[in-house]
Amino acid sequence: MPEICRFLGIVIFMYFNEHNPPHFHAEYNEHKASISIETLGLIEGKLPSKVLSLVVEWAHDHKQELLDNWESLQSTGRFKKIEPLV
């Protein structure tokens, strides 16, 4: 499970050969969630509201990079790290 980014105690992952829709996983302490790249909506799981807001803000700023990583992980297994939220 490649780690795409880490910031403020939040870790962002994507899995190889994952099911659609394109999404990523966010973990913060014991909380875990899957988030749609297209809609930035919660698919499953739960994060504290402030953490979810930060993750969505970060994902909005890096949407194309997330989609590029999704496609690359599915086809080649390669990915690029994405800059953290600043």
N, C-alpha and C positions, 0 to 999 in steps of 0.2 A: 504494500500500500504506500505509494509515493507521497511524501510530504511536499506539498506545493508551496506552503507559506506558514509562517509562525509569527504572531504578534500579540502583545498584551495577554499572554497566557492562552491564546486561542491557536489551535493547530488546524490547518486546512489540508485535507487529503483528497486524493482521487484513487480509485481502484482500477486495475487492469481489467479489460473485457467486461465492463459494467453494463447493466441494462439501461435502456432509454427510459425517460428523457435524460438529456445531458444534465448532470448534477455534480455536486461536490459534497464532501462531508466535513463538518466542523465539530471540534471537540473542545470543551472548556471544563476543566476539572472532571466531575463525573457526568456531565451533560454531553449528549451527542445528538447531532441532527444532520439530515440530508437536505440540501437546498438546490432548487432548480436554477440552472444558469440562465435560462431564457426569461423566466418570470421573477427570479430572485425570491420566490415563495418557498415556504417550508414544505417539504415533501413528507418527512416523518421525523420523529424525535422532538426534542425540546431543548432550548437554550434560554438562559435568563434574558429578559427583554432587552436590557442594555447591550449584552453580548450579541444578540441577534441583530440589533441595530448596527453595531460596528461591523459585523460580518457582511451584512447587506450593503453597507456603505463601501466597504473594501471591494466586494464583488461587482458592484456597479462600476467602480473605477477601473476594474480589470476584466470586464465581461469578455472582450475579444480574446484576451490571453487565456481565460478559462476555457472558452470554446476551442481555441487552438490546442490546448493541452488535452481536452477531452478527445478530439479527433486523433491526435497523435498517439495518445495512450491506447486507443482502440485499434489503430492500424499498425503502429510500430513498437509500442511499449515505451516510447520515449516521452519525456516531459521537460519543461523548463520551470525553474523556480520563479515565483512571482513576488515582486516587491511587497513588503508589509505596509499596513496602514500607517501613515505618518501624521 
